Amino acid sequence: MWRFRLESLHRYLSKEMPARTILIYPNPLLKEVCRPVAAIDRETSALIDDLVETMHAGAGSVGVAAPQIGVTRRICVVDVSANRHGCDNNHGLLALVNPEIIHREGGAVMREGCMSVPDYTGDVERSTSITVRFLDRSGDPREICASGFEAVAIQHEMDHLDGVLFLDRIASLKTGLFRRKNYK
Ligand SMILES: [Zn+2]
């Protein structure tokens, strides 16, 4: 027991939080409509930390949503700043609590992948520019305009909160779905 406590303390002090396990399709939790977050408390903060850690642990990952680690709450994180498609146009690390898209414009098809669907990528049409309203991790209301790759990443992660995967948005399973060539 002491050993356990010391290990927990050590982990806390070193801020070394392990990445959480990503649920893989067809896990039924990935199809659930998530519940809104009522209050940003310590539990919510810890969940956001876990999501950020899990996102950074995934090779090339630009976002993770709470249901992907088994928590059916309306929270996701996005960070496209290290990705070559999004590096010159982004808001850095975003923690989106109860996000809503209040305006959208344009449309373009892009190839998407998802840590919960490791063997495939797919062509999905998304809005090219969106305005998102959400609570940040301090509980303050925010509104941002995102475009390009960041807008796509936000729409992808927000879909997870409604139990929607990119697989559900592919127009043609014959021509729009691709097997991943490289395994990580
Ligand atoms: Zn995903």
Backbone and ligand atoms as CSV (ligand in chain L), in Angstrom:
chain,resi,resn,atom,element,x,y,z
A,1,MET,N,N,0.819,-1.197,0.000
A,1,MET,CA,C,0.000,0.000,0.000
A,1,MET,C,C,0.868,1.268,0.000
A,2,TRP,N,N,1.924,1.229,0.856
A,2,TRP,CA,C,2.819,2.382,0.878
A,2,TRP,C,C,3.505,2.558,-0.463
A,3,ARG,N,N,3.863,1.390,-0.990
A,3,ARG,CA,C,4.549,1.452,-2.275
A,3,ARG,C,C,3.627,2.108,-3.315
A,4,PHE,N,N,2.373,1.694,-3.268
A,4,PHE,CA,C,1.411,2.249,-4.221
A,4,PHE,C,C,1.308,3.768,-4.042
A,5,ARG,N,N,1.228,4.167,-2.755
A,5,ARG,CA,C,1.100,5.613,-2.481
A,5,ARG,C,C,2.325,6.383,-2.951
A,6,LEU,N,N,3.497,5.799,-2.697
A,6,LEU,CA,C,4.716,6.486,-3.124
A,6,LEU,C,C,4.779,6.595,-4.640
A,7,GLU,N,N,4.343,5.534,-5.286
A,7,GLU,CA,C,4.369,5.584,-6.755
A,7,GLU,C,C,3.401,6.639,-7.273
A,8,SER,N,N,2.223,6.720,-6.645
A,8,SER,CA,C,1.241,7.725,-7.069
A,8,SER,C,C,1.798,9.114,-6.858
A,9,LEU,N,N,2.448,9.295,-5.701
A,9,LEU,CA,C,3.017,10.603,-5.377
A,9,LEU,C,C,4.112,10.957,-6.376
A,10,HIS,N,N,4.929,9.981,-6.667
A,10,HIS,CA,C,6.017,10.219,-7.597
A,10,HIS,C,C,5.468,10.626,-8.966
A,11,ARG,N,N,4.415,9.919,-9.369
A,11,ARG,CA,C,3.823,10.212,-10.670
A,11,ARG,C,C,3.222,11.613,-10.688
A,12,TYR,N,N,2.609,11.961,-9.548
A,12,TYR,CA,C,2.000,13.279,-9.442
A,12,TYR,C,C,3.071,14.363,-9.517
A,13,LEU,N,N,4.150,14.142,-8.770
A,13,LEU,CA,C,5.208,15.154,-8.713
A,13,LEU,C,C,5.928,15.298,-10.049
A,14,SER,N,N,6.086,14.189,-10.731
A,14,SER,CA,C,6.824,14.263,-12.001
A,14,SER,C,C,5.886,14.602,-13.165
A,15,LYS,N,N,4.601,14.779,-12.844
A,15,LYS,CA,C,3.576,15.089,-13.857
A,15,LYS,C,C,3.628,14.100,-15.028
A,16,GLU,N,N,3.920,12.889,-14.669
A,16,GLU,CA,C,4.044,11.873,-15.700
A,16,GLU,C,C,2.733,11.101,-15.743
A,17,MET,N,N,1.846,11.543,-16.612
A,17,MET,CA,C,0.547,10.870,-16.674
A,17,MET,C,C,0.526,9.943,-17.875
A,18,PRO,N,N,0.262,8.688,-17.629
A,18,PRO,CA,C,0.307,7.768,-18.762
A,18,PRO,C,C,-0.847,8.031,-19.731
A,19,ALA,N,N,-0.597,7.815,-20.999
A,19,ALA,CA,C,-1.657,7.940,-21.984
A,19,ALA,C,C,-2.696,6.858,-21.733
A,20,ARG,N,N,-3.939,7.184,-21.971
A,20,ARG,CA,C,-5.004,6.208,-21.771
A,20,ARG,C,C,-5.172,5.351,-23.029
A,21,THR,N,N,-5.772,4.192,-22.837
A,21,THR,CA,C,-5.984,3.267,-23.954
A,21,THR,C,C,-7.089,3.796,-24.864
A,22,ILE,N,N,-6.817,3.785,-26.146
A,22,ILE,CA,C,-7.808,4.236,-27.128
A,22,ILE,C,C,-8.745,3.075,-27.480
A,23,LEU,N,N,-10.041,3.331,-27.393
A,23,LEU,CA,C,-11.005,2.315,-27.790
A,23,LEU,C,C,-11.016,2.202,-29.310
A,24,ILE,N,N,-11.145,0.979,-29.764
A,24,ILE,CA,C,-11.070,0.715,-31.205
A,24,ILE,C,C,-12.454,0.331,-31.729
A,25,TYR,N,N,-12.821,0.871,-32.903
A,25,TYR,CA,C,-14.038,0.493,-33.609
A,25,TYR,C,C,-14.067,-1.028,-33.770
A,26,PRO,N,N,-15.170,-1.728,-33.530
A,26,PRO,CA,C,-16.533,-1.238,-33.263
A,26,PRO,C,C,-16.920,-1.193,-31.778
A,27,ASN,N,N,-16.088,-0.733,-30.896
A,27,ASN,CA,C,-16.479,-0.601,-29.490
A,27,ASN,C,C,-17.768,0.243,-29.395
A,28,PRO,N,N,-18.798,-0.276,-28.700
A,28,PRO,CA,C,-20.089,0.431,-28.687
A,28,PRO,C,C,-20.041,1.824,-28.052
A,29,LEU,N,N,-19.069,2.091,-27.177
A,29,LEU,CA,C,-18.986,3.435,-26.571
A,29,LEU,C,C,-18.695,4.511,-27.621
A,30,LEU,N,N,-18.087,4.091,-28.733
A,30,LEU,CA,C,-17.773,5.062,-29.795
A,30,LEU,C,C,-19.025,5.495,-30.556
A,31,LYS,N,N,-20.141,4.782,-30.347
A,31,LYS,CA,C,-21.383,5.123,-31.055
A,31,LYS,C,C,-22.364,5.896,-30.173
A,32,GLU,N,N,-21.953,6.199,-28.958
A,32,GLU,CA,C,-22.881,6.881,-28.034
A,32,GLU,C,C,-22.877,8.391,-28.223
A,33,VAL,N,N,-24.049,8.989,-27.975
A,33,VAL,CA,C,-24.117,10.455,-27.926
A,33,VAL,C,C,-23.690,10.864,-26.518
A,34,CYS,N,N,-22.642,11.673,-26.429
A,34,CYS,CA,C,-22.063,12.011,-25.118
A,34,CYS,C,C,-22.893,13.071,-24.392
A,35,ARG,N,N,-22.811,13.025,-23.067
A,35,ARG,CA,C,-23.547,13.984,-22.228
A,35,ARG,C,C,-22.728,15.260,-22.034
A,36,PRO,N,N,-23.428,16.400,-21.938
A,36,PRO,CA,C,-22.704,17.651,-21.683
A,36,PRO,C,C,-22.000,17.620,-20.332
A,37,VAL,N,N,-20.958,18.422,-20.212
A,37,VAL,CA,C,-20.235,18.568,-18.950
A,37,VAL,C,C,-20.952,19.640,-18.135
A,38,ALA,N,N,-21.326,19.301,-16.894
A,38,ALA,CA,C,-22.094,20.238,-16.072
A,38,ALA,C,C,-21.182,21.272,-15.422
A,39,ALA,N,N,-20.013,20.844,-14.959
A,39,ALA,CA,C,-19.118,21.775,-14.271
A,39,ALA,C,C,-17.677,21.376,-14.545
A,40,ILE,N,N,-16.818,22.384,-14.644
A,40,ILE,CA,C,-15.406,22.076,-14.855
A,40,ILE,C,C,-14.757,21.957,-13.481
A,41,ASP,N,N,-14.703,20.732,-13.010
A,41,ASP,CA,C,-14.148,20.467,-11.684
A,41,ASP,C,C,-12.807,19.748,-11.841
A,42,ARG,N,N,-12.300,19.231,-10.738
A,42,ARG,CA,C,-10.988,18.568,-10.789
A,42,ARG,C,C,-11.007,17.341,-11.688
A,43,GLU,N,N,-12.158,16.654,-11.658
A,43,GLU,CA,C,-12.295,15.454,-12.491
A,43,GLU,C,C,-12.205,15.823,-13.981
A,44,THR,N,N,-12.876,16.935,-14.333
A,44,THR,CA,C,-12.844,17.390,-15.729
A,44,THR,C,C,-11.422,17.788,-16.124
A,45,SER,N,N,-10.745,18.499,-15.221
A,45,SER,CA,C,-9.365,18.908,-15.499
A,45,SER,C,C,-8.464,17.703,-15.715
A,46,ALA,N,N,-8.635,16.691,-14.861
A,46,ALA,CA,C,-7.822,15.476,-14.989
A,46,ALA,C,C,-8.112,14.783,-16.312
A,47,LEU,N,N,-9.376,14.789,-16.707
A,47,LEU,CA,C,-9.756,14.166,-17.975
A,47,LEU,C,C,-9.100,14.902,-19.142
A,48,ILE,N,N,-9.107,16.235,-19.087
A,48,ILE,CA,C,-8.469,17.028,-20.154
A,48,ILE,C,C,-6.967,16.707,-20.215
A,49,ASP,N,N,-6.318,16.623,-19.043
A,49,ASP,CA,C,-4.888,16.256,-19.016
A,49,ASP,C,C,-4.661,14.899,-19.683
A,50,ASP,N,N,-5.524,13.948,-19.360
A,50,ASP,CA,C,-5.390,12.608,-19.941
A,50,ASP,C,C,-5.567,12.643,-21.462
A,51,LEU,N,N,-6.534,13.451,-21.913
A,51,LEU,CA,C,-6.778,13.538,-23.362
A,51,LEU,C,C,-5.566,14.143,-24.075
A,52,VAL,N,N,-4.993,15.190,-23.479
A,52,VAL,CA,C,-3.821,15.838,-24.087
A,52,VAL,C,C,-2.663,14.849,-24.152
A,53,GLU,N,N,-2.455,14.154,-23.022
A,53,GLU,CA,C,-1.372,13.168,-22.950
A,53,GLU,C,C,-1.566,12.066,-23.994
A,54,THR,N,N,-2.795,11.604,-24.118
A,54,THR,CA,C,-3.104,10.523,-25.061
A,54,THR,C,C,-2.921,11.002,-26.501
A,55,MET,N,N,-3.322,12.250,-26.754
A,55,MET,CA,C,-3.142,12.815,-28.105
A,55,MET,C,C,-1.652,12.877,-28.441
A,56,HIS,N,N,-0.842,13.363,-27.500
A,56,HIS,CA,C,0.587,13.493,-27.776
A,56,HIS,C,C,1.275,12.140,-27.906
A,57,ALA,N,N,0.722,11.119,-27.274
A,57,ALA,CA,C,1.327,9.788,-27.356
A,57,ALA,C,C,1.033,9.116,-28.700
A,58,GLY,N,N,-0.027,9.547,-29.377
A,58,GLY,CA,C,-0.393,8.937,-30.658
A,58,GLY,C,C,0.435,9.547,-31.768
A,59,ALA,N,N,1.123,8.733,-32.530
A,59,ALA,CA,C,1.999,9.251,-33.588
A,59,ALA,C,C,1.178,10.055,-34.597
A,60,GLY,N,N,1.520,11.320,-34.746
A,60,GLY,CA,C,0.853,12.166,-35.737
A,60,GLY,C,C,-0.560,12.567,-35.368
A,61,SER,N,N,-0.992,12.257,-34.153
A,61,SER,CA,C,-2.375,12.544,-33.782
A,61,SER,C,C,-2.585,14.044,-33.561
A,62,VAL,N,N,-3.701,14.565,-34.076
A,62,VAL,CA,C,-3.996,15.999,-33.915
A,62,VAL,C,C,-5.247,16.224,-33.066
A,63,GLY,N,N,-5.773,15.151,-32.455
A,63,GLY,CA,C,-6.949,15.336,-31.611
A,63,GLY,C,C,-7.415,14.024,-31.000
A,64,VAL,N,N,-8.099,14.145,-29.870
A,64,VAL,CA,C,-8.716,12.982,-29.220
A,64,VAL,C,C,-9.998,13.478,-28.558
A,65,ALA,N,N,-11.010,12.633,-28.573
A,65,ALA,CA,C,-12.270,12.963,-27.913
A,65,ALA,C,C,-12.489,12.013,-26.733
A,66,ALA,N,N,-13.160,12.517,-25.693
A,66,ALA,CA,C,-13.339,11.740,-24.461
A,66,ALA,C,C,-13.896,10.323,-24.695
A,67,PRO,N,N,-14.895,10.139,-25.583
A,67,PRO,CA,C,-15.406,8.770,-25.761
A,67,PRO,C,C,-14.348,7.790,-26.270
A,68,GLN,N,N,-13.316,8.311,-26.922
A,68,GLN,CA,C,-12.253,7.411,-27.407
A,68,GLN,C,C,-11.458,6.789,-26.268
A,69,ILE,N,N,-11.509,7.416,-25.072
A,69,ILE,CA,C,-10.876,6.769,-23.917
A,69,ILE,C,C,-11.950,6.278,-22.940
A,70,GLY,N,N,-13.169,6.144,-23.455
A,70,GLY,CA,C,-14.230,5.489,-22.688
A,70,GLY,C,C,-15.052,6.404,-21.796
A,71,VAL,N,N,-14.906,7.728,-21.956
A,71,VAL,CA,C,-15.668,8.666,-21.130
A,71,VAL,C,C,-16.662,9.400,-22.036
A,72,THR,N,N,-17.952,9.110,-21.877
A,72,THR,CA,C,-18.927,9.659,-22.819
A,72,THR,C,C,-19.409,11.038,-22.365
A,73,ARG,N,N,-18.472,11.975,-22.377
A,73,ARG,CA,C,-18.728,13.375,-22.038
A,73,ARG,C,C,-18.303,14.253,-23.207
A,74,ARG,N,N,-18.926,15.453,-23.300
A,74,ARG,CA,C,-18.667,16.306,-24.458
A,74,ARG,C,C,-17.386,17.138,-24.274
A,75,ILE,N,N,-16.259,16.458,-24.407
A,75,ILE,CA,C,-14.954,17.105,-24.312
A,75,ILE,C,C,-14.035,16.520,-25.384
A,76,CYS,N,N,-13.304,17.395,-26.062
A,76,CYS,CA,C,-12.259,16.897,-26.947
A,76,CYS,C,C,-11.095,17.878,-26.940
A,77,VAL,N,N,-9.941,17.397,-27.357
A,77,VAL,CA,C,-8.769,18.259,-27.480
A,77,VAL,C,C,-8.267,18.185,-28.921
A,78,VAL,N,N,-7.736,19.303,-29.383
A,78,VAL,CA,C,-7.210,19.400,-30.746
A,78,VAL,C,C,-5.917,20.210,-30.682
A,79,ASP,N,N,-4.920,19.779,-31.438
A,79,ASP,CA,C,-3.699,20.576,-31.577
A,79,ASP,C,C,-3.049,20.224,-32.911
A,80,VAL,N,N,-3.185,21.117,-33.876
A,80,VAL,CA,C,-2.615,20.828,-35.207
A,80,VAL,C,C,-1.291,21.570,-35.415
A,81,SER,N,N,-0.784,22.213,-34.343
A,81,SER,CA,C,0.370,23.102,-34.522
A,81,SER,C,C,1.638,22.375,-34.964
A,82,ALA,N,N,1.738,21.080,-34.663
A,82,ALA,CA,C,2.952,20.349,-35.055
A,82,ALA,C,C,2.781,19.621,-36.378
A,83,ASN,N,N,1.592,19.738,-36.960
A,83,ASN,CA,C,1.328,19.012,-38.211
A,83,ASN,C,C,1.614,19.924,-39.407
A,84,ARG,N,N,2.223,19.374,-40.449
A,84,ARG,CA,C,2.615,20.231,-41.582
A,84,ARG,C,C,1.395,20.854,-42.270
A,85,HIS,N,N,0.220,20.208,-42.168
A,85,HIS,CA,C,-0.967,20.779,-42.818
A,85,HIS,C,C,-1.563,21.938,-42.021
A,86,GLY,N,N,-1.285,21.956,-40.717
A,86,GLY,CA,C,-1.952,22.964,-39.905
A,86,GLY,C,C,-1.033,23.919,-39.190
A,87,CYS,N,N,0.286,23.770,-39.427
A,87,CYS,CA,C,1.249,24.488,-38.582
A,87,CYS,C,C,1.215,26.001,-38.744
A,88,ASP,N,N,0.762,26.518,-39.899
A,88,ASP,CA,C,0.808,27.981,-40.041
A,88,ASP,C,C,-0.557,28.640,-39.845
A,89,ASN,N,N,-1.538,27.887,-39.405
A,89,ASN,CA,C,-2.876,28.465,-39.239
A,89,ASN,C,C,-3.609,27.696,-38.150
A,90,ASN,N,N,-3.400,28.091,-36.873
A,90,ASN,CA,C,-4.045,27.310,-35.812
A,90,ASN,C,C,-4.092,28.099,-34.504
A,91,HIS,N,N,-4.832,27.547,-33.556
A,91,HIS,CA,C,-4.983,28.168,-32.236
A,91,HIS,C,C,-4.173,27.422,-31.172
A,92,GLY,N,N,-3.209,26.604,-31.597
A,92,GLY,CA,C,-2.420,25.858,-30.616
A,92,GLY,C,C,-3.258,24.753,-29.987
A,93,LEU,N,N,-2.962,24.476,-28.741
A,93,LEU,CA,C,-3.690,23.417,-28.039
A,93,LEU,C,C,-5.064,23.926,-27.609
A,94,LEU,N,N,-6.100,23.226,-28.061
A,94,LEU,CA,C,-7.471,23.598,-27.701
A,94,LEU,C,C,-8.104,22.489,-26.877
A,95,ALA,N,N,-8.668,22.851,-25.723
A,95,ALA,CA,C,-9.520,21.915,-24.972
A,95,ALA,C,C,-10.937,22.433,-25.134
A,96,LEU,N,N,-11.763,21.651,-25.801
A,96,LEU,CA,C,-13.118,22.097,-26.136
A,96,LEU,C,C,-14.123,21.360,-25.249
A,97,VAL,N,N,-14.772,22.111,-24.369
A,97,VAL,CA,C,-15.792,21.522,-23.490
A,97,VAL,C,C,-17.157,21.991,-23.990
A,98,ASN,N,N,-18.073,21.054,-24.157
A,98,ASN,CA,C,-19.420,21.324,-24.693
A,98,ASN,C,C,-19.374,22.176,-25.970
A,99,PRO,N,N,-18.547,21.801,-26.951
A,99,PRO,CA,C,-18.414,22.647,-28.136
A,99,PRO,C,C,-19.643,22.601,-29.040
A,100,GLU,N,N,-19.885,23.736,-29.698
A,100,GLU,CA,C,-20.978,23.829,-30.676
A,100,GLU,C,C,-20.452,24.586,-31.878
A,101,ILE,N,N,-20.814,24.125,-33.072
A,101,ILE,CA,C,-20.468,24.880,-34.279
A,101,ILE,C,C,-21.627,25.824,-34.560
A,102,ILE,N,N,-21.351,27.134,-34.503
A,102,ILE,CA,C,-22.446,28.088,-34.669
A,102,ILE,C,C,-22.454,28.719,-36.063
A,103,HIS,N,N,-21.402,28.469,-36.832
A,103,HIS,CA,C,-21.388,28.960,-38.209
A,103,HIS,C,C,-20.433,28.083,-39.020
A,104,ARG,N,N,-20.814,27.802,-40.256
A,104,ARG,CA,C,-19.889,27.033,-41.109
A,104,ARG,C,C,-19.964,27.533,-42.547
A,105,GLU,N,N,-18.860,27.387,-43.232
A,105,GLU,CA,C,-18.785,27.832,-44.623
A,105,GLU,C,C,-17.929,26.878,-45.439
A,106,GLY,N,N,-18.237,26.835,-46.730
A,106,GLY,CA,C,-17.406,26.099,-47.673
A,106,GLY,C,C,-17.487,24.598,-47.500
A,107,GLY,N,N,-16.758,23.905,-48.360
A,107,GLY,CA,C,-16.716,22.454,-48.274
A,107,GLY,C,C,-15.555,21.922,-49.074
A,108,ALA,N,N,-14.848,20.955,-48.517
A,108,ALA,CA,C,-13.731,20.348,-49.237
A,108,ALA,C,C,-13.562,18.917,-48.745
A,109,VAL,N,N,-13.034,18.087,-49.615
A,109,VAL,CA,C,-12.809,16.682,-49.266
A,109,VAL,C,C,-11.342,16.511,-48.864
A,110,MET,N,N,-11.143,15.869,-47.721
A,110,MET,CA,C,-9.773,15.595,-47.254
A,110,MET,C,C,-9.677,14.156,-46.755
A,111,ARG,N,N,-8.483,13.605,-46.811
A,111,ARG,CA,C,-8.237,12.268,-46.291
A,111,ARG,C,C,-8.117,12.333,-44.770
A,112,GLU,N,N,-8.896,11.491,-44.073
A,112,GLU,CA,C,-8.858,11.501,-42.600
A,112,GLU,C,C,-8.488,10.135,-42.048
A,113,GLY,N,N,-7.870,10.171,-40.886
A,113,GLY,CA,C,-7.605,8.955,-40.145
A,113,GLY,C,C,-8.091,9.150,-38.726
A,114,CYS,N,N,-8.043,8.072,-37.941
A,114,CYS,CA,C,-8.563,8.143,-36.577
A,114,CYS,C,C,-7.884,7.051,-35.754
A,115,MET,N,N,-7.454,7.390,-34.543
A,115,MET,CA,C,-6.794,6.381,-33.711
A,115,MET,C,C,-7.738,5.217,-33.375
A,116,SER,N,N,-9.054,5.463,-33.439
A,116,SER,CA,C,-10.011,4.393,-33.138
A,116,SER,C,C,-10.293,3.501,-34.345
A,117,VAL,N,N,-9.792,3.928,-35.513
A,117,VAL,CA,C,-9.970,3.130,-36.742
A,117,VAL,C,C,-8.577,2.971,-37.359
A,118,PRO,N,N,-7.706,2.189,-36.697
A,118,PRO,CA,C,-6.283,2.231,-37.056
A,118,PRO,C,C,-5.938,1.690,-38.445
A,119,ASP,N,N,-6.794,0.869,-39.016
A,119,ASP,CA,C,-6.413,0.202,-40.264
A,119,ASP,C,C,-6.848,0.925,-41.534
A,120,TYR,N,N,-7.606,2.015,-41.394
A,120,TYR,CA,C,-8.150,2.668,-42.580
A,120,TYR,C,C,-7.987,4.181,-42.540
A,121,THR,N,N,-8.003,4.793,-43.709
A,121,THR,CA,C,-8.204,6.233,-43.826
A,121,THR,C,C,-9.362,6.413,-44.802
A,122,GLY,N,N,-9.912,7.633,-44.837
A,122,GLY,CA,C,-11.051,7.822,-45.733
A,122,GLY,C,C,-11.194,9.262,-46.180
A,123,ASP,N,N,-11.851,9.427,-47.347
A,123,ASP,CA,C,-12.110,10.762,-47.882
A,123,ASP,C,C,-13.447,11.271,-47.350
A,124,VAL,N,N,-13.398,12.422,-46.662
A,124,VAL,CA,C,-14.594,12.965,-46.024
A,124,VAL,C,C,-14.745,14.430,-46.413
A,125,GLU,N,N,-15.993,14.845,-46.684
A,125,GLU,CA,C,-16.229,16.256,-46.961
A,125,GLU,C,C,-16.546,16.986,-45.663
A,126,ARG,N,N,-15.859,18.107,-45.438
A,126,ARG,CA,C,-16.074,18.931,-44.236
A,126,ARG,C,C,-16.186,20.391,-44.638
A,127,SER,N,N,-16.759,21.197,-43.740
A,127,SER,CA,C,-16.747,22.647,-43.935
A,127,SER,C,C,-15.305,23.139,-43.860
A,128,THR,N,N,-14.976,24.161,-44.661
A,128,THR,CA,C,-13.592,24.646,-44.678
A,128,THR,C,C,-13.339,25.731,-43.635
A,129,SER,N,N,-14.450,26.301,-43.135
A,129,SER,CA,C,-14.296,27.361,-42.138
A,129,SER,C,C,-15.461,27.253,-41.147
A,130,ILE,N,N,-15.147,27.283,-39.864
A,130,ILE,CA,C,-16.199,27.130,-38.848
A,130,ILE,C,C,-15.990,28.125,-37.700
A,131,THR,N,N,-17.092,28.484,-37.065
A,131,THR,CA,C,-17.010,29.232,-35.809
A,131,THR,C,C,-17.502,28.292,-34.716
A,132,VAL,N,N,-16.671,28.115,-33.702
A,132,VAL,CA,C,-16.993,27.167,-32.625
A,132,VAL,C,C,-17.131,27.918,-31.308
A,133,ARG,N,N,-18.192,27.604,-30.583
A,133,ARG,CA,C,-18.397,28.160,-29.249
A,133,ARG,C,C,-18.196,27.021,-28.248
A,134,PHE,N,N,-17.440,27.273,-27.196
A,134,PHE,CA,C,-17.146,26.212,-26.227
A,134,PHE,C,C,-16.720,26.828,-24.906
A,135,LEU,N,N,-16.550,26.002,-23.900
A,135,LEU,CA,C,-15.929,26.421,-22.647
A,135,LEU,C,C,-14.492,25.951,-22.689
A,136,ASP,N,N,-13.565,26.809,-22.261
A,136,ASP,CA,C,-12.173,26.363,-22.200
A,136,ASP,C,C,-11.941,25.665,-20.859
A,137,ARG,N,N,-10.699,25.261,-20.602
A,137,ARG,CA,C,-10.472,24.428,-19.413
A,137,ARG,C,C,-10.618,25.208,-18.105
A,138,SER,N,N,-10.706,26.539,-18.194
A,138,SER,CA,C,-10.992,27.322,-16.990
A,138,SER,C,C,-12.495,27.520,-16.801
A,139,GLY,N,N,-13.280,27.057,-17.771
A,139,GLY,CA,C,-14.727,27.235,-17.686
A,139,GLY,C,C,-15.195,28.532,-18.320
A,140,ASP,N,N,-14.277,29.254,-18.970
A,140,ASP,CA,C,-14.655,30.509,-19.616
A,140,ASP,C,C,-15.204,30.243,-21.018
A,141,PRO,N,N,-16.312,30.939,-21.367
A,141,PRO,CA,C,-16.853,30.758,-22.713
A,141,PRO,C,C,-15.922,31.395,-23.750
A,142,ARG,N,N,-15.738,30.691,-24.852
A,142,ARG,CA,C,-14.881,31.211,-25.927
A,142,ARG,C,C,-15.529,30.951,-27.271
A,143,GLU,N,N,-15.132,31.744,-28.231
A,143,GLU,CA,C,-15.579,31.540,-29.604
A,143,GLU,C,C,-14.365,31.708,-30.492
A,144,ILE,N,N,-14.120,30.753,-31.366
A,144,ILE,CA,C,-12.991,30.901,-32.294
A,144,ILE,C,C,-13.457,30.603,-33.719
A,145,CYS,N,N,-12.772,31.202,-34.682
A,145,CYS,CA,C,-12.975,30.876,-36.089
A,145,CYS,C,C,-11.788,30.024,-36.511
A,146,ALA,N,N,-12.069,28.851,-36.988
A,146,ALA,CA,C,-11.007,27.954,-37.442
A,146,ALA,C,C,-11.223,27.667,-38.914
A,147,SER,N,N,-10.111,27.466,-39.627
A,147,SER,CA,C,-10.236,27.138,-41.043
A,147,SER,C,C,-9.200,26.089,-41.410
A,148,GLY,N,N,-9.355,25.578,-42.629
A,148,GLY,CA,C,-8.395,24.615,-43.152
A,148,GLY,C,C,-8.307,23.356,-42.312
A,149,PHE,N,N,-7.081,22.890,-42.123
A,149,PHE,CA,C,-6.850,21.604,-41.451
A,149,PHE,C,C,-7.359,21.622,-40.005
A,150,GLU,N,N,-7.187,22.763,-39.331
A,150,GLU,CA,C,-7.675,22.841,-37.943
A,150,GLU,C,C,-9.199,22.685,-37.893
A,151,ALA,N,N,-9.898,23.307,-38.846
A,151,ALA,CA,C,-11.361,23.185,-38.889
A,151,ALA,C,C,-11.776,21.732,-39.110
A,152,VAL,N,N,-11.043,21.037,-39.971
A,152,VAL,CA,C,-11.340,19.619,-40.235
A,152,VAL,C,C,-11.135,18.793,-38.961
A,153,ALA,N,N,-10.007,19.052,-38.275
A,153,ALA,CA,C,-9.705,18.289,-37.056
A,153,ALA,C,C,-10.780,18.519,-35.991
A,154,ILE,N,N,-11.220,19.763,-35.837
A,154,ILE,CA,C,-12.264,20.060,-34.837
A,154,ILE,C,C,-13.570,19.343,-35.197
A,155,GLN,N,N,-13.940,19.390,-36.478
A,155,GLN,CA,C,-15.189,18.724,-36.895
A,155,GLN,C,C,-15.101,17.217,-36.673
A,156,HIS,N,N,-13.932,16.649,-36.944
A,156,HIS,CA,C,-13.732,15.208,-36.734
A,156,HIS,C,C,-13.902,14.861,-35.251
A,157,GLU,N,N,-13.243,15.633,-34.376
A,157,GLU,CA,C,-13.315,15.327,-32.938
A,157,GLU,C,C,-14.728,15.569,-32.396
A,158,MET,N,N,-15.378,16.636,-32.868
A,158,MET,CA,C,-16.732,16.917,-32.388
A,158,MET,C,C,-17.713,15.837,-32.831
A,159,ASP,N,N,-17.489,15.253,-33.997
A,159,ASP,CA,C,-18.329,14.130,-34.439
A,159,ASP,C,C,-18.302,12.996,-33.417
A,160,HIS,N,N,-17.116,12.742,-32.827
A,160,HIS,CA,C,-17.006,11.667,-31.834
A,160,HIS,C,C,-17.993,11.881,-30.685
A,161,LEU,N,N,-18.277,13.150,-30.355
A,161,LEU,CA,C,-19.157,13.441,-29.222
A,161,LEU,C,C,-20.612,13.076,-29.529
A,162,ASP,N,N,-20.904,12.901,-30.834
A,162,ASP,CA,C,-22.246,12.457,-31.234
A,162,ASP,C,C,-22.231,11.009,-31.709
A,163,GLY,N,N,-21.168,10.295,-31.408
A,163,GLY,CA,C,-21.095,8.882,-31.794
A,163,GLY,C,C,-20.887,8.680,-33.283
A,164,VAL,N,N,-20.353,9.702,-33.957
A,164,VAL,CA,C,-20.157,9.616,-35.413
A,164,VAL,C,C,-18.665,9.457,-35.705
A,165,LEU,N,N,-18.336,8.459,-36.534
A,165,LEU,CA,C,-16.953,8.240,-36.947
A,165,LEU,C,C,-16.791,8.682,-38.399
A,166,PHE,N,N,-15.541,8.907,-38.823
A,166,PHE,CA,C,-15.342,9.335,-40.211
A,166,PHE,C,C,-15.886,8.285,-41.175
A,167,LEU,N,N,-15.906,7.024,-40.723
A,167,LEU,CA,C,-16.452,5.937,-41.554
A,167,LEU,C,C,-17.908,6.217,-41.921
A,168,ASP,N,N,-18.642,6.877,-41.007
A,168,ASP,CA,C,-20.057,7.179,-41.242
A,168,ASP,C,C,-20.238,8.298,-42.260
A,169,ARG,N,N,-19.180,9.032,-42.535
A,169,ARG,CA,C,-19.288,10.218,-43.415
A,169,ARG,C,C,-18.691,9.980,-44.798
A,170,ILE,N,N,-18.143,8.812,-45.027
A,170,ILE,CA,C,-17.563,8.533,-46.340
A,170,ILE,C,C,-18.692,8.304,-47.337
A,171,ALA,N,N,-18.652,9.080,-48.422
A,171,ALA,CA,C,-19.748,9.009,-49.391
A,171,ALA,C,C,-19.804,7.631,-50.040
A,172,SER,N,N,-18.662,7.096,-50.420
A,172,SER,CA,C,-18.651,5.803,-51.084
A,172,SER,C,C,-17.623,4.884,-50.434
A,173,LEU,N,N,-18.099,3.777,-49.865
A,173,LEU,CA,C,-17.169,2.842,-49.236
A,173,LEU,C,C,-16.284,2.161,-50.288
A,174,LYS,N,N,-16.743,2.205,-51.561
A,174,LYS,CA,C,-15.949,1.581,-52.626
A,174,LYS,C,C,-14.770,2.448,-53.026
A,175,THR,N,N,-15.012,3.756,-53.116
A,175,THR,CA,C,-13.947,4.619,-53.642
A,175,THR,C,C,-13.350,5.551,-52.592
A,176,GLY,N,N,-13.961,5.634,-51.404
A,176,GLY,CA,C,-13.492,6.629,-50.434
A,176,GLY,C,C,-12.803,6.060,-49.219
A,177,LEU,N,N,-12.612,4.733,-49.167
A,177,LEU,CA,C,-12.007,4.102,-47.994
A,177,LEU,C,C,-10.691,3.440,-48.411
A,178,PHE,N,N,-9.650,3.652,-47.602
A,178,PHE,CA,C,-8.329,3.143,-47.991
A,178,PHE,C,C,-7.696,2.391,-46.844
A,179,ARG,N,N,-7.065,1.280,-47.131
A,179,ARG,CA,C,-6.334,0.547,-46.114
A,179,ARG,C,C,-5.026,1.258,-45.840
A,180,ARG,N,N,-4.693,1.407,-44.582
A,180,ARG,CA,C,-3.421,2.066,-44.248
A,180,ARG,C,C,-2.263,1.186,-44.692
A,181,LYS,N,N,-1.272,1.834,-45.290
A,181,LYS,CA,C,-0.122,1.061,-45.755
A,181,LYS,C,C,0.878,0.840,-44.633
A,182,ASN,N,N,1.039,1.870,-43.810
A,182,ASN,CA,C,2.044,1.759,-42.745
A,182,ASN,C,C,1.363,1.554,-41.399
A,183,TYR,N,N,1.857,0.638,-40.657
A,183,TYR,CA,C,1.351,0.411,-39.311
A,183,TYR,C,C,2.309,1.001,-38.328
A,184,LYS,N,N,1.737,1.671,-37.340
A,184,LYS,CA,C,2.581,2.264,-36.283
A,184,LYS,C,C,2.460,1.405,-35.057
L,1,ZN,ZN,ZN,-11.221,10.087,-34.496
